Amino acid sequence: MTSPDPCKKEEAGFRDKPGKRRDHYHTCYVLSGLSVCQHSNTKDADSPPLPRDVMGPYSNLLESVHPLYNVVLDKYYEAYEFFPRA
């Protein structure tokens, strides 16, 4: 038996204000901000954050995202190499 995916639950996610519905937009930006916070204390981009930078168990660690483009860093670097620069 597989465990249910919490992201598929209707009540999962974040919302703009109390009383509003949860939505993908606000969930994305909350998780992106959390990722930036988790990775902001690392000196080297390739070194993982310290456990003190992750709330709860270390399994709560999120992938690092680009703070301006809001995409996972490896995808940002892939796109940067793919598209020509003027």
C-alpha positions in Angstrom: 0.0 0.0 0.0 1.4 3.4 -0.9 1.1 6.4 1.3 -1.1 9.3 0.0 0.7 12.2 -1.5 0.1 15.2 0.8 0.3 17.6 -2.1 -2.8 16.1 -3.6 -4.9 16.8 -0.5 -7.5 19.5 -1.1 -6.6 21.2 2.2 -2.8 21.3 1.4 -1.0 24.5 0.5 -0.8 28.1 1.5 -3.1 31.1 1.0 -2.9 34.8 0.8 -5.1 35.8 3.8 -7.2 34.0 6.3 -10.5 33.0 4.8 -9.0 32.8 1.3 -8.6 29.5 -0.6 -5.2 27.8 -0.8 -3.5 28.1 -4.2 -0.5 27.1 -6.1 0.8 30.6 -6.5 1.2 31.4 -2.8 2.3 27.9 -2.0 5.1 28.2 -4.6 6.3 31.5 -3.3 6.2 30.5 0.4 8.3 27.4 -0.4 10.7 29.4 -2.6 11.2 31.9 0.2 11.8 29.1 2.7 14.4 27.6 0.3 16.2 30.9 0.0 16.2 31.2 3.8 17.5 27.6 4.3 20.4 28.2 1.8 21.3 31.8 2.7 23.9 30.9 5.3 26.0 28.6 3.2 29.4 30.1 2.2 29.7 27.8 -0.9 26.9 27.2 -3.3 27.8 23.5 -3.4 27.7 23.0 0.4 24.4 22.0 2.0 22.9 24.1 4.7 23.6 23.2 8.3 20.9 21.4 10.3 20.3 24.5 12.4 19.1 26.3 9.2 16.3 23.7 8.6 13.2 23.8 10.8 12.3 20.3 12.0 14.0 17.2 10.6 16.7 17.6 8.0 14.4 15.8 5.6 12.5 19.2 5.4 15.4 20.6 3.4 14.2 22.1 0.1 16.2 22.3 -3.2 18.0 25.6 -3.7 16.2 28.0 -5.9 17.4 31.1 -7.7 16.0 34.1 -5.7 15.2 36.3 -8.8 13.9 33.7 -11.2 12.2 31.3 -8.8 13.5 28.2 -10.4 15.6 25.3 -9.0 19.3 26.3 -9.4 20.3 23.4 -11.6 17.6 24.3 -14.1 18.6 28.0 -14.0 22.2 27.0 -14.9 21.0 24.7 -17.6 18.9 27.5 -19.2 21.8 30.0 -18.7 24.1 27.7 -20.7 21.5 26.9 -23.4 20.3 30.4 -24.3 22.8 32.8 -26.0 23.7 36.0 -24.2 23.8 39.3 -26.1 
